[in-house]
Amino acid sequence: MSSPPILRKSLLAATLNGPKAVTQVQAAQISLPPRQIAGRHRHSMPVVGYVTAGAISFQVEGEPIHTLRSGDAFYEPPNTVITHFDNASDNELAIFVAFYLKGPEDQALIEMLADKP
């Protein structure tokens, strides 16, 4: 009896601009309560991730806002302001897994920024 074929579905292809020595990958599962607003932030390293439950309003500064749903992948470029990464639901938890591509110079995973006036 033969096994069914292994299926691979492409979720994300992100180009890392410039040289980046990735010496460590740190993964975290993050849960956002309903209507939780993450706040403006940035990362010194590239971040890629995958939404496992719920819906997230995602916006890189200067780009349109869009909704990530369970099964969607995302990319946050290094040193780029993330305007929104918020739970888009009034009553459901949003859960995602983030992979931080750290280099030797990267210390803090996230830098919170003040809201724009």
C-alpha positions in Angstrom: 0.0 0.0 0.0 1.4 3.4 -1.0 1.4 6.4 1.2 -0.3 9.6 0.0 2.1 12.2 -1.3 3.6 14.8 1.0 2.1 18.2 0.2 4.0 21.4 0.5 2.1 24.7 0.3 4.1 27.9 0.1 3.1 30.4 2.7 5.7 33.1 2.5 8.8 34.1 0.5 10.6 37.1 2.1 13.8 38.7 0.9 16.2 39.7 3.7 17.7 42.9 2.4 21.4 43.4 3.1 23.8 41.0 4.7 22.5 39.4 7.9 24.4 36.9 10.0 21.7 34.9 11.7 23.3 33.1 14.6 20.1 32.2 16.5 16.4 31.7 15.9 14.1 32.4 18.8 10.5 31.2 18.5 7.6 32.3 20.6 3.9 31.6 20.7 2.0 34.8 21.4 -1.6 35.1 22.4 -3.5 38.4 22.0 -6.8 38.7 24.0 -9.9 40.0 22.1 -9.3 43.6 20.8 -5.7 43.7 22.2 -3.7 46.4 20.5 0.0 45.5 20.3 1.2 49.2 19.9 3.7 50.7 17.4 6.9 48.8 17.5 9.9 47.5 15.6 12.5 44.8 15.7 16.2 45.0 15.1 16.1 41.6 13.4 13.8 40.1 10.7 10.7 38.4 12.1 8.6 35.8 10.3 5.6 34.1 11.7 2.4 32.2 11.3 -1.1 32.9 12.6 -2.5 29.7 14.3 -5.9 31.1 15.5 -8.0 34.2 15.1 -7.5 37.3 13.0 -4.9 40.0 13.3 -4.9 43.5 11.8 -1.4 43.9 10.4 0.2 47.0 9.0 3.8 47.9 8.2 4.2 51.7 8.3 3.5 53.3 4.9 1.7 50.2 3.6 -2.0 49.3 3.6 -3.5 47.5 6.6 -4.7 44.0 6.0 -6.1 41.1 8.0 -4.1 38.0 8.7 -6.2 34.9 9.5 -5.4 31.5 10.8 -3.0 29.8 8.4 -1.5 33.1 7.1 2.2 33.8 7.3 3.8 37.3 7.8 7.1 39.1 7.6 8.3 42.1 9.6 11.4 43.6 8.1 14.2 44.7 10.5 14.2 48.3 11.8 10.8 48.9 10.2 7.9 50.4 12.2 4.9 48.0 12.6 1.9 50.3 13.0 -0.6 47.6 13.7 -0.4 44.0 14.9 -3.7 43.9 16.7 -6.3 41.3 17.5 -9.1 42.1 15.0 -11.8 40.2 17.0 -14.2 41.5 19.7 -14.5 38.0 21.3 -11.8 35.6 20.0 -8.2 35.0 21.0 -5.6 35.6 18.3 -2.6 33.3 18.5 0.6 33.4 16.4 4.1 32.0 16.3 6.9 34.4 15.7 10.4 33.4 14.6 13.1 36.1 15.5 16.1 35.8 13.2 18.7 37.1 15.6 22.3 38.0 14.9 25.1 38.5 17.4 24.3 42.2 17.8 20.6 41.6 18.5 19.6 41.8 22.1 16.0 42.9 22.7 13.3 41.2 20.7 11.1 44.2 20.4 11.3 48.0 20.8 8.0 49.7 21.7 7.5 53.1 20.1 5.3 56.1 21.1 2.0 56.5 19.2 2.2 59.1 16.4 0.5 62.4 17.4 
